[in-house]
Amino acid sequence: MTTVRFYKSDNAICGFNIIGHSSESCSDFNGKLVCAAVSSAAYMTVNTLTEVIGAKVSAKISEAQMKVLLISGIEKSQPILKGFRIHIEQLSQQYESNLKIISEV
């Protein structure tokens, strides 16, 4: 299962942490689909934050984990991060057994 944890500060999303794989085996089509969708959306989010919005982030990316925290540009990054969260929430509703969301304050 993939877990996406959203970090908040003063009611603003200030980062996220994605951990795990959604597929349990090589033949798990839904798991592979969810992994690809989450990864693609996360990379697009980070690239949009840094390259388009100009926000500064701290990013740690390794096998089965992507942790991203905003250093600057929190306010102007909210539409991008809210869109990412909506995307992840909708995936989670479709693929409950593959994707879990956690919110933190």
C-alpha positions in Angstrom: 0.0 0.0 0.0 1.1 3.5 -0.7 0.6 6.1 2.0 0.5 9.8 1.3 0.9 12.1 4.3 0.1 15.8 3.9 1.8 18.3 6.2 0.0 21.5 7.2 1.0 24.7 8.9 -1.5 27.5 9.6 -4.1 25.7 7.4 -1.8 25.7 4.5 -0.3 22.5 2.9 3.4 22.8 3.4 4.5 19.4 2.1 3.9 15.7 1.6 5.5 12.4 2.1 4.8 9.4 -0.1 5.8 6.0 1.2 5.5 2.5 -0.1 4.4 0.6 -3.2 0.8 0.1 -4.2 1.3 -3.3 -5.9 1.7 -6.5 -4.0 3.0 -8.5 -7.0 4.2 -8.3 -10.6 0.7 -9.2 -11.8 -1.1 -6.6 -9.7 -2.4 -4.3 -12.4 -4.3 -1.9 -10.2 -1.3 -1.5 -7.9 1.0 -0.7 -10.7 -1.5 1.8 -12.1 -1.8 3.6 -8.7 2.0 3.7 -8.3 2.4 5.2 -11.7 -0.4 7.7 -11.2 0.9 8.8 -7.8 4.5 9.1 -8.9 3.6 11.1 -12.0 1.4 13.5 -10.1 4.0 14.0 -7.4 6.8 14.7 -9.9 4.6 17.1 -11.8 3.6 18.9 -8.5 7.3 19.3 -7.5 8.4 20.4 -10.9 5.5 23.0 -11.1 6.4 24.2 -7.6 10.1 24.7 -8.3 10.2 25.5 -12.0 7.0 27.4 -12.6 6.0 28.9 -9.3 9.6 29.4 -8.1 9.1 27.9 -4.7 12.0 26.5 -2.8 11.6 22.9 -1.5 13.5 20.4 0.4 13.1 17.0 -1.3 14.2 13.5 -0.4 13.6 10.9 -3.1 14.5 7.3 -2.7 13.1 3.9 -3.5 9.5 3.9 -2.4 9.6 7.3 -0.8 9.3 11.0 -1.8 9.3 13.6 0.9 8.8 17.2 -0.1 8.7 20.2 2.3 8.3 23.8 1.2 11.0 26.2 2.3 9.5 29.3 0.7 6.5 30.2 -1.4 3.9 28.5 0.7 1.1 30.9 -0.1 1.6 30.9 -3.9 2.0 27.1 -3.9 -1.4 26.4 -2.4 -3.4 26.0 -5.7 -0.8 23.4 -6.9 -0.7 21.5 -3.6 -4.5 21.5 -3.2 -4.8 20.2 -6.8 -2.4 17.4 -6.0 -4.3 16.6 -2.8 -7.6 16.4 -4.7 -6.0 14.1 -7.3 -4.7 11.8 -4.6 -8.0 11.8 -2.7 -9.9 10.8 -5.9 -7.4 8.0 -6.6 -7.8 6.9 -3.0 -11.6 6.7 -3.4 -11.2 4.5 -6.5 -8.4 2.3 -5.2 -8.9 2.1 -1.4 -6.9 -1.1 -1.0 -3.8 0.5 -2.7 -3.7 4.1 -1.4 -4.1 5.7 2.0 -4.1 9.4 2.9 -3.0 10.9 6.2 -3.3 14.6 7.1 -1.2 16.3 9.8 -1.3 19.7 11.3 
